């Protein structure tokens, strides 16, 4: 009797194309531009490496910031994140040194630290981006179609402002979508961010994941991030 029930359930599954718990959701547009269901994708964990010569100027800025940390903190807070600070005499650089620093910054390169595999999987109304290697934490995130957010073991990651990064940002020009979880307790703050996007030239997909724990005194307890570059699906396939 049990065998007949199982066969009947499997037959219904094949006929209706659903799952044992209901019909599967369609792949949402926010994911469809980057992935195909169950298609293996080659990815690379990358880090940004600026020319070694830039360290001379970075050290000068660090020394200058220590002379007036309050001003430096205020000045940095007003600047765009991930982009070199605008010129100011208190940065410790001459006009010529600043120009040289900016020129060196444009020569930064991506360095591949690990080749990984990526696959988008679906279970009912949820989608998971399975990632191997250093990006494995991303595999724990579940995209929930109805809500349009990701859920991590920490909680709900809500959609925030879309990314439209400048060419001079640390990762170069890229656009995409971002989700964030943040929780503050008496012990400190937990922040979790996940972003999906494309490079400015549309040659690669990008994934950026970061998890941070900061104590109530402002001390960083945990800070782990990963940047992944991957192949985009071919159009029409």
Secondary structure, DSSP 8 states (H G I E B T S, - for coil): -HHHHHHHHHHHHHHH--BTTB------HHHHTT--BT--EEEEEEEEE--GGGHHHHHHHHHHHHHSHHHHHHHHHHS-TTS-----GGGS--HHHHHHHHHHHTT-EEEEEEEEEEEEEEETTEEEEEE-GGGGGGGG-EEETTTTEEEETTEEEEE---EEE-TTSTT-SEEEEEEEEEEEETTEEEEEEEEEEEETTSS-EEEEEEEEEEETTS-EEEEEEEEEEE----TT-
